[in-house]
Amino acid sequence: MITPFHIAAATPIKLLFPKQFSLLWFSIVNVLIDIEVVYYFLTTGYPSHKFFHSILGVSIIGFGCFFLSVLFKQKKLPSFLGCIIGAYSHHAIDYFWYNWGLYGMY
């Protein structure tokens, strides 16, 4: 799934919880996760979803981005929720969109 669809899925959350949710960090996490797809498309011609679309991969990106947000002195709760919801919702949306079955559970 293309990143803009992931980001559009966050707008209801931002509308309901404007001060408790960072759309900026949600977006950064989703773009970073999908850089993997662009890399594989440019190198192999096929847009593969591999390590950074796994539970471990999205966790690394999500918590890594939260760490960066703390270094940039962003508000902790909105940044944390943006990063974590961004990471795990990306995995969940792609899991159902691409019908990964057991493959997507890792």
Steps between C-alpha positions, in 0.01 A plus 500: 500500500624847420600716797237775437229242573667419832522868587138565402397228745637715785289807436204378711739441791644850462151650484387319814822553699670809356737564793575138590602374154784613272409467134854614416665202672230264372585614148877477548471141625283397206729659242807334655331160496409537132852605397574126509240441228649774281848353549390153390304640208804693374740209548287201397204645312259353755367698799580246774390539860769332705672570834372850574143382442532231767401547865867533595569743215209734572590485871857611427381788284221601739711504815799644312288791382367552851859517624573764232192697602628508859840622376321775306315592822153423364211440738535142615144367504394630156829387346480158662142443386577626149805275466351186648155526342673584171725196515249238604212634290731487198569135569131423560377680187762333279429162660137513391559688174751246370340194664830382649352218708752346740786670313390840633495387862877509548 
